[in-house]
């Protein structure tokens, strides 16, 4: 199947009849607890990934959460 992921067309070889968002996130190598996923314009709650089917032509944006910030000392 062909998917648009973060602006790039990717071909995914999937032997299973149904392919779910949770499977795709793992297949792509993301750590599920560190990403937010938008599927066809809608943010999908991570609790729904297991039941969200991925179809040929779907468009996904996967955003990785990165910790950080700055430290300043008050004098």
Secondary structure, 3 states (H helix, E strand, C coil): CEEEECCEEEECCCCCCCCEHHHHHHHCCCCHHHEEEEECCEEECHHHHHHCECCCCCEEEEEECCCCCCCCCCC
